[in-house]
Amino acid sequence: MNKPLRRIAIFCGLLVLALLVRANWLQYVEAEKLNTHDKNRRVLIERYAAERGNIIVDGKPITGSVKTDSADFAYKRTYVNGPMWAPVTGYASQVFGANQLEKLEDGILTGNSDQLFFDRTMAMFTGDKKKGGNVVTTLNGAAQTAAFKGLGSKKGAVAAIDPKTGKILALASTPSYDPGAFAGSATADEKAWATLSSKDNKEKPMLNRALREVYPPGSVFKVVTAAAALEHGKVDDINAKTDTEEPYILPNTRTPMKNMVTGCEDASLKFALQISCNSVFAKLGDEVGKDKMLETVKKFGFNNDELDTPVRAAMSRYNETMDRPGNALSSIGQFDTATTPLQMAMVAAAIANDGKLMKPYMVDQLVAPNLDVISQTKPQEMSRPLSSENAQLVRDMMENVVENGGGRKAALGGGVKVGGKTGTAQHGEKNSKRPYAWFISYAMTDDGSPVAVAVVVEDSGASREDISGGGLAAPIAKDVMKAVLDSRR
């Protein structure tokens, strides 16, 4: 072979080798990425070629599927009371993809999961149509209804947890949206999506406020500071005077810590929580110190950016680099402290559960089309933010808030003890915006606590004077707790 032909042969051989390498790379290395790519239309067509499995609450589906006239998509997702359940289900759209449980459990719902390989194989032999599996949630329908109706036209969120297991019982967010409005591929679906997802939509209906929005917690955070003060030995008698001056001057400053009530000078920890003294808790936070405060808040779940329910919650934060006055302000839920409603429900749950914090979760079981249980979530302990003895002391203080303080509207009666804490969180430049109304609580029966709740209300329609956690948020928490208790009878 002459030299020019040899060069051409070598070049052609290299081209063939490159093609083989590229083909194998696509088939074996890039296969999973391409199969799950948002722009891969084959995946979308396959996703809606059969009926999706359902998301289940209280043994009943809150989702469904209907046949369509589309040339590409055989089925379309439907929702039962979509706006109420959107913070749980998320959406599954033929055009705009999926999120939350609809996305995270897509393999089970479509029937394409490796866990359903046996079912798909059997269907090939029996001639049965392919079916998706079901996702059984931990949600309590009555509690979710109470939360959603309680929020009504107000902007806000509710999270409720079973303290003993970590099961999420309610997860409401308003204003909400109907995932079925853009589940299809018609022009109307596109218009609905454009309106709901627009950055100009100030209501942010697609924001899951219970999991994905962080708020200044205000005075509900004082419960965390009280726990830290007890755990780190700064207080051993909740009825003893705290030696707090009036006015209390923030450390290293000349700035007085303002109280919204009278009677805070030397107030005991129990009385200070009852009337919500800023000075007492700012002073305690400073005495505990930033490092020990951080130790406690992290055990409660703050500063954790990987809290999956399985839907990932936004990170609740307590600043790790602030100075002494910043730490004092953070100890009353201001400065840079910010939290999700789920996080504050976790705080109330840990206190109700004798200091033991259970990992929150909303998927109880994954079930095959033949109803065999594929997986079962087991309760998992996250941490112990405070001892059983100190948890009892904090409960004594929180129950006093409901009996004698601003939480009276959360009382249930009938032998059920309710502990709670109100909060009115200032925000905006120079605290100029209307405050957020908070309430956290738990209900305690002879068998322990079956529910802990956090409610936040962003009520732009109320005057500053009318906004309070005890007035706006406590009645919602009460209804949610009552719904859980009633469903257990």
matplotlib code that plots the C-alpha trace (Angstrom):
import matplotlib.pyplot as plt

x = [0.0, 1.4, 1.8, -1.2, -3.6, -2.1, -2.8, -6.4, -6.9, -5.5, -7.7, -10.8, -10.0, -9.7, -13.1, -14.7, -13.0, -14.3, -17.9, -17.7, -16.4, -19.2, -21.9, -20.8, -20.5, -24.1, -25.5, -23.7, -22.5, -25.0, -28.0, -29.5, -29.0, -30.6, -33.5, -34.3, -33.6, -36.4, -36.2, -36.5, -40.0, -40.0, -39.8, -42.8, -44.8, -43.9, -44.8, -48.4, -48.8, -50.6, -52.5, -50.2, -50.5, -52.1, -51.0, -53.1, -54.4, -56.5, -56.8, -58.3, -56.6, -56.2, -55.0, -56.2, -55.8, -58.1, -57.9, -57.1, -57.6, -53.9, -51.9, -48.9, -50.3, -52.8, -53.5, -53.5, -53.1, -56.1, -56.3, -59.0, -59.2, -55.9, -55.3, -55.5, -53.2, -50.7, -48.1, -48.1, -48.5, -46.8, -47.7, -47.3, -47.7, -47.4, -45.5, -44.0, -42.6, -43.2, -42.2, -42.5, -44.0, -45.1, -41.4, -39.6, -41.8, -42.3, -40.7, -43.3, -46.2, -45.4, -44.5, -41.0, -39.1, -36.6, -38.6, -41.5, -39.5, -41.2, -44.7, -43.8, -42.3, -45.5, -47.7, -45.8, -46.7, -50.3, -51.1, -52.2, -51.8, -48.9, -49.9, -48.2, -47.8, -49.2, -47.6, -49.3, -48.8, -48.8, -51.2, -54.4, -57.2, -59.2, -56.1, -55.2, -58.8, -58.8, -55.4, -56.5, -59.9, -58.3, -55.9, -58.7, -58.0, -55.0, -51.5, -49.6, -48.8, -49.4, -47.3, -48.4, -46.4, -46.9, -44.2, -43.8, -43.1, -42.3, -45.2, -46.3, -50.1, -50.8, -48.9, -51.0, -49.9, -52.0, -52.6, -52.3, -52.9, -54.6, -52.0, -54.7, -55.0, -51.8, -51.6, -52.3, -50.8, -53.6, -53.4, -55.4, -52.8, -50.0, -51.9, -52.6, -48.9, -47.8, -50.1, -49.2, -45.4, -45.0, -42.4, -44.9, -47.4, -46.9, -49.1, -46.6, -49.2, -46.8, -44.5, -44.8, -44.7, -44.8, -41.6, -39.8, -40.4, -38.4, -39.8, -38.4, -39.9, -40.2, -41.3, -42.0, -38.2, -38.1, -39.1, -35.8, -33.8, -35.6, -34.5, -30.9, -30.8, -32.1, -29.8, -26.7, -27.3, -28.2, -31.6, -32.4, -35.6, -38.2, -40.0, -36.9, -36.1, -33.8, -32.0, -33.0, -32.8, -35.4, -34.4, -32.0, -29.1, -27.9, -24.3, -21.5, -24.1, -26.1, -29.3, -32.1, -34.1, -37.7, -40.5, -44.0, -45.4, -44.8, -43.6, -40.4, -37.9, -36.4, -39.3, -39.0, -38.5, -42.0, -43.6, -41.3, -42.6, -46.2, -46.1, -43.2, -40.5, -37.9, -35.4, -35.3, -34.7, -32.2, -30.2, -30.5, -29.3, -26.3, -25.6, -25.8, -23.6, -23.5, -21.7, -24.0, -27.1, -25.8, -25.4, -29.0, -30.6, -28.7, -30.1, -33.6, -32.9, -31.6, -28.7, -29.5, -29.7, -30.5, -33.8, -35.8, -39.4, -38.7, -39.4, -36.5, -37.3, -35.5, -32.8, -33.9, -31.0, -29.3, -26.4, -23.0, -20.8, -22.8, -21.6, -22.9, -25.7, -26.7, -26.9, -29.0, -31.5, -31.5, -32.4, -35.8, -36.3, -35.1, -31.9, -30.9, -32.9, -35.3, -37.3, -39.8, -43.2, -42.1, -39.0, -41.1, -43.4, -40.3, -39.4, -42.8, -42.8, -39.4, -40.6, -43.8, -41.9, -39.8, -36.9, -36.6, -36.8, -38.0, -37.2, -40.3, -41.6, -44.7, -44.4, -45.6, -45.5, -44.7, -47.2, -47.0, -50.0, -50.9, -51.0, -47.8, -45.8, -42.5, -41.1, -42.3, -40.8, -39.6, -39.6, -36.1, -34.7, -32.8, -31.5, -32.2, -32.2, -33.0, -33.4, -36.7, -36.6, -36.0, -38.6, -41.1, -40.1, -40.6, -44.0, -45.0, -44.2, -45.9, -49.0, -49.0, -49.0, -52.3, -53.9, -52.9, -51.1, -51.7, -52.4, -55.9, -57.6, -55.8, -57.2, -59.1, -60.6, -61.9, -58.8, -56.4, -53.5, -52.3, -48.9, -48.2, -46.3, -47.5, -45.2, -45.4, -42.4, -41.2, -39.7, -38.9, -36.6, -36.8, -39.6, -41.9, -43.9, -46.9, -45.6, -46.1, -48.4, -47.0, -48.3, -46.7, -48.4, -48.9, -51.8, -51.1, -53.3, -52.9, -51.1, -48.6, -48.8, -50.3, -49.8, -47.6, -48.4, -46.8, -48.9, -47.7, -50.0, -48.8, -52.0, -51.6, -55.2, -55.1, -53.8, -50.5, -52.5, -54.7, -51.9, -50.9, -50.1, -52.7, -55.4, -54.8, -52.7, -53.8, -57.4, -56.0, -53.7, -56.5, -58.7, -55.8, -55.1, -58.8, -59.1, -56.2, -57.6, -61.1, -59.7, -58.1, -61.4]
y = [0.0, 3.3, 6.1, 8.3, 5.3, 4.2, 7.6, 7.6, 4.1, 5.2, 8.3, 6.3, 3.8, 6.6, 8.0, 4.5, 4.2, 7.7, 6.7, 3.5, 5.4, 8.0, 5.4, 3.5, 6.7, 7.6, 4.1, 3.4, 6.7, 9.3, 7.0, 7.9, 11.6, 11.5, 9.4, 11.9, 15.1, 17.6, 18.1, 14.4, 14.2, 10.4, 10.4, 12.7, 10.6, 7.5, 9.2, 9.7, 6.6, 4.9, 5.9, 7.2, 5.7, 7.8, 9.8, 8.6, 10.3, 8.5, 5.6, 7.7, 9.1, 12.8, 12.4, 10.7, 10.3, 10.9, 9.9, 12.7, 13.4, 14.3, 12.5, 12.2, 11.9, 9.2, 10.4, 13.6, 14.1, 15.2, 16.4, 16.3, 19.6, 20.6, 23.9, 22.4, 19.5, 21.3, 21.8, 18.0, 16.6, 19.3, 19.1, 16.8, 18.6, 17.2, 20.4, 21.9, 18.8, 17.9, 18.8, 17.7, 14.2, 14.0, 14.3, 12.6, 9.5, 9.6, 6.2, 4.6, 6.6, 5.8, 2.2, 2.7, 2.3, -0.6, -1.6, -2.5, -4.6, -7.8, -6.2, -5.0, -8.4, -10.2, -7.8, -8.7, -12.4, -11.8, -9.1, -6.7, -3.0, -1.2, 0.5, 2.8, 2.2, 4.4, 6.8, 6.5, 9.7, 10.4, 13.4, 13.7, 14.8, 16.5, 18.4, 19.5, 20.7, 22.6, 24.3, 25.3, 26.6, 28.4, 30.3, 31.1, 34.2, 35.1, 34.6, 32.1, 28.5, 25.7, 22.7, 19.9, 16.9, 13.9, 14.4, 10.8, 9.6, 12.7, 12.0, 15.2, 15.6, 18.9, 21.1, 24.0, 27.1, 30.1, 31.5, 28.2, 27.0, 24.1, 21.8, 20.5, 23.9, 23.3, 19.5, 19.2, 20.6, 22.9, 26.6, 27.1, 25.1, 27.3, 30.5, 29.2, 28.3, 31.7, 33.5, 31.3, 31.2, 34.9, 36.8, 39.7, 37.6, 39.1, 36.5, 33.7, 31.0, 28.3, 28.9, 26.2, 28.5, 25.7, 24.1, 26.6, 30.1, 31.4, 34.1, 35.9, 33.9, 36.7, 35.7, 32.0, 31.7, 32.5, 28.9, 27.9, 30.4, 29.1, 25.6, 26.7, 28.6, 25.5, 23.1, 25.1, 25.9, 29.6, 28.9, 26.1, 27.6, 28.9, 30.7, 32.6, 36.2, 36.6, 39.8, 41.7, 45.4, 47.7, 48.9, 46.2, 47.6, 45.4, 44.3, 46.5, 49.2, 52.0, 50.6, 49.7, 46.5, 47.6, 45.6, 45.7, 45.0, 46.1, 43.9, 42.6, 43.9, 40.8, 38.7, 34.9, 32.8, 31.5, 34.9, 36.4, 33.7, 34.4, 38.1, 37.8, 39.9, 40.8, 42.0, 38.8, 36.6, 38.9, 38.9, 35.1, 34.6, 36.8, 34.8, 31.5, 32.9, 32.5, 29.2, 27.5, 29.0, 27.6, 24.2, 24.1, 25.6, 23.1, 20.2, 21.6, 21.5, 25.0, 25.5, 22.2, 22.5, 18.8, 18.3, 16.1, 15.1, 13.8, 17.3, 19.4, 22.1, 25.5, 25.9, 27.7, 29.8, 31.2, 33.4, 31.8, 34.9, 37.7, 39.8, 39.9, 42.4, 40.4, 37.2, 38.9, 40.1, 36.7, 35.2, 36.9, 35.8, 39.0, 40.2, 37.5, 34.6, 33.0, 29.8, 27.8, 26.9, 23.2, 24.1, 25.7, 22.8, 20.6, 22.8, 22.4, 18.6, 18.1, 19.8, 17.8, 14.6, 14.9, 16.5, 14.0, 15.3, 12.9, 13.4, 14.8, 12.8, 12.7, 9.4, 6.4, 3.7, 3.0, 0.5, -1.7, -1.9, -5.2, -3.4, -5.1, -2.7, -1.9, 0.2, 1.5, 4.6, 3.9, 6.8, 8.1, 10.1, 13.2, 14.6, 15.4, 19.2, 19.1, 16.7, 15.2, 17.2, 20.5, 19.6, 19.3, 22.7, 24.3, 22.6, 24.1, 27.5, 27.0, 25.6, 28.7, 30.9, 29.2, 29.3, 32.8, 34.5, 35.4, 31.8, 31.4, 31.1, 27.8, 26.1, 22.9, 21.9, 18.4, 17.4, 18.1, 20.2, 22.7, 24.4, 27.3, 30.5, 33.5, 35.6, 38.9, 39.1, 42.5, 42.8, 45.2, 48.3, 49.7, 47.2, 49.2, 46.3, 44.7, 42.0, 38.3, 36.6, 33.3, 30.6, 27.3, 24.7, 21.1, 19.1, 16.7, 13.8, 10.9, 9.0, 11.8, 14.4, 13.4, 16.7, 19.8, 22.8, 25.9, 28.7, 31.8, 34.5, 37.3, 39.3, 42.4, 43.2, 43.8, 46.8, 46.6, 46.9, 44.0, 41.6, 39.1, 35.4, 34.9, 36.6, 35.5, 32.3, 30.6, 29.8, 28.1, 26.0, 25.1, 23.8, 21.7, 20.1, 19.4, 17.8, 15.4, 14.6, 14.0, 11.7, 9.5, 8.8]
z = [0.0, -1.0, 1.6, 0.6, 0.8, 4.1, 5.6, 4.3, 5.8, 9.2, 9.1, 8.3, 11.0, 13.5, 12.4, 12.9, 16.3, 17.3, 16.2, 18.3, 21.3, 20.9, 20.5, 23.5, 25.5, 24.7, 25.3, 28.6, 30.2, 29.0, 28.8, 32.2, 31.7, 28.3, 29.5, 32.2, 30.3, 30.4, 26.6, 25.8, 24.4, 24.3, 28.0, 28.3, 25.9, 27.8, 31.1, 30.0, 27.9, 30.7, 33.8, 36.6, 40.0, 42.7, 45.7, 48.6, 51.8, 54.4, 52.0, 49.2, 46.0, 45.8, 42.2, 39.1, 35.3, 32.4, 28.7, 26.3, 22.6, 22.2, 19.5, 21.8, 25.3, 26.1, 29.6, 31.6, 35.4, 37.4, 41.0, 43.8, 45.5, 43.8, 45.5, 49.0, 48.2, 45.9, 48.7, 49.0, 45.5, 43.5, 39.8, 36.8, 33.5, 29.9, 29.0, 32.1, 33.8, 37.5, 41.0, 44.6, 45.1, 41.5, 40.4, 43.3, 43.1, 39.3, 38.8, 41.1, 39.8, 36.1, 36.8, 35.4, 38.6, 38.9, 42.1, 39.7, 37.3, 38.4, 37.8, 34.4, 33.5, 34.6, 32.7, 29.5, 30.0, 31.1, 28.6, 31.3, 30.7, 32.4, 35.6, 38.0, 41.7, 44.5, 47.0, 50.4, 52.4, 56.1, 55.7, 57.7, 55.5, 58.3, 59.5, 56.0, 55.5, 58.8, 57.9, 54.4, 55.5, 58.4, 56.2, 53.8, 51.8, 54.0, 52.8, 55.0, 55.8, 58.3, 59.1, 61.5, 62.7, 64.8, 67.5, 68.3, 64.7, 62.6, 60.3, 58.5, 59.1, 57.4, 55.0, 53.7, 51.8, 50.6, 48.1, 46.3, 42.7, 40.9, 39.4, 37.1, 35.4, 33.4, 33.5, 29.7, 26.6, 25.3, 24.9, 28.1, 30.0, 28.7, 29.7, 33.2, 33.6, 32.4, 34.8, 37.8, 37.3, 36.3, 38.3, 38.2, 40.2, 43.6, 45.3, 44.4, 44.4, 43.3, 46.3, 48.9, 51.9, 54.5, 53.2, 50.9, 52.4, 55.4, 57.8, 60.8, 63.6, 66.1, 69.6, 68.8, 68.7, 72.4, 73.1, 71.5, 73.6, 76.7, 75.8, 75.3, 78.6, 80.4, 78.6, 79.2, 82.8, 82.6, 84.2, 86.6, 88.2, 85.7, 88.5, 89.8, 88.9, 85.9, 87.1, 84.0, 84.0, 82.5, 80.0, 79.0, 76.9, 74.1, 74.7, 73.4, 72.4, 73.9, 72.3, 74.7, 74.0, 73.7, 75.3, 74.0, 77.5, 81.0, 83.9, 82.3, 84.9, 86.7, 85.3, 85.8, 82.7, 82.9, 83.3, 80.6, 78.1, 79.1, 78.4, 75.8, 77.2, 74.6, 77.2, 79.2, 76.2, 74.6, 77.8, 78.1, 74.5, 75.3, 78.4, 76.6, 73.9, 70.2, 70.1, 72.6, 70.9, 67.7, 69.3, 70.4, 67.2, 65.1, 67.2, 66.5, 62.8, 61.9, 59.5, 57.8, 54.0, 53.4, 55.2, 52.9, 53.6, 50.8, 49.3, 50.4, 52.8, 52.6, 55.2, 58.4, 59.6, 62.7, 61.7, 62.6, 62.2, 63.9, 66.8, 70.4, 69.8, 66.7, 68.8, 71.4, 68.8, 67.1, 70.4, 70.2, 66.6, 64.9, 63.2, 60.6, 62.1, 59.6, 59.6, 57.7, 59.2, 59.1, 61.2, 63.9, 64.0, 64.5, 67.5, 69.1, 68.3, 70.0, 73.1, 73.1, 72.6, 75.8, 73.9, 71.1, 67.6, 64.9, 61.3, 59.5, 56.5, 54.3, 52.4, 54.5, 51.9, 48.2, 46.9, 43.7, 41.3, 42.9, 46.3, 47.6, 49.8, 48.1, 50.9, 54.3, 56.0, 59.5, 62.1, 62.6, 65.5, 64.3, 67.5, 71.2, 71.5, 75.2, 78.0, 79.0, 82.3, 80.5, 77.9, 80.7, 82.0, 78.6, 78.3, 81.7, 80.3, 77.0, 78.7, 80.9, 77.8, 76.6, 80.1, 81.1, 78.2, 74.5, 73.5, 75.0, 71.7, 71.1, 74.2, 73.5, 76.9, 77.5, 79.5, 76.6, 77.6, 75.0, 75.0, 72.7, 72.0, 70.1, 67.8, 66.0, 63.7, 62.5, 59.1, 56.3, 56.4, 59.9, 60.6, 58.4, 56.8, 58.5, 60.9, 60.4, 62.9, 64.3, 66.6, 67.5, 69.7, 70.6, 72.1, 75.0, 75.9, 78.4, 75.6, 74.8, 72.1, 68.7, 67.0, 67.0, 64.8, 63.4, 61.7, 60.1, 58.6, 56.3, 56.5, 54.4, 54.9, 58.6, 60.4, 62.4, 65.6, 64.8, 63.8, 66.5, 66.7, 69.3, 67.3, 63.7, 64.0, 67.2, 66.1, 63.0, 65.1, 67.4, 64.5, 63.2, 66.6, 67.1, 63.7, 64.5, 67.9, 66.5, 63.7, 66.4, 68.2]

ax = plt.figure().add_subplot(projection="3d")
ax.plot(x, y, z, "-o")
ax.set_aspect("equal")
plt.show()
